[in-house]
Amino acid sequence: MARPYVERHIHALSLAHACVQLGARMRTISYITGLTHTELAKLYPSGERVFKCGRLPASADWLIDKTNVLVRAELSIFAAIFCRLIDSDFGLSDAVVAGYKMYANMCAGPSRISFDRAFDVACHLKGIWAHPTASIALYPCPQCHSLYLSSIGNLSAASDGCVFCRLLARYDRDPRIQAMFPCRRVPVRSRHSVCALAHVKADT
Ligand SMILES: [Zn+2]
């Protein structure tokens, strides 16, 4: 049975406030909550300047070709969490907000992707909101079994290895990767440590 309007509206307001606290643009918040820009503007007086300006990218090219391996890894981690929440019966809006919080909490340092970028990933992944046609998907890597983002139909990781394979290959000599995925106390040199920390393995 559908929830009463008052409950849906209160939930939308709560989501909007959560999005603001995560640094979302007004356009993003409007998509997620269904509230109009006018309604959102009334919630936050202009003097508070809580909304960012600017546009989201129109395509997923930046995701596949124009980001470094560390950012791509974190995008895949967010996507895996987001999809897992959807599979657990979270609504799309709740899954974006909760998924981003979970992703940010598991980062060893400052997260590399903004809430707006995470929103864009959700759109391209599920074909919703700002991007009604899905253009990317999560695939299980045949080599390390992590879930990684790629354009739909691009299975090059079957032969080349995914973004997590590349992180693992560079782990011992790249301090940035070590800082991103600090080793646990045991077993320090496990080649599975990156994937285990990321919680994105396909078989878990
Ligand atoms: Zn891999």
Boltz pocket constraint, residues with backbone or C-beta under 6 A from the ligand:
constraints:
  - pocket:
      binder: B
      contacts: [[A, 141], [A, 142], [A, 143], [A, 144], [A, 145], [A, 146], [A, 161], [A, 162], [A, 163], [A, 164], [A, 165], [A, 166]]
      max_distance: 6.0
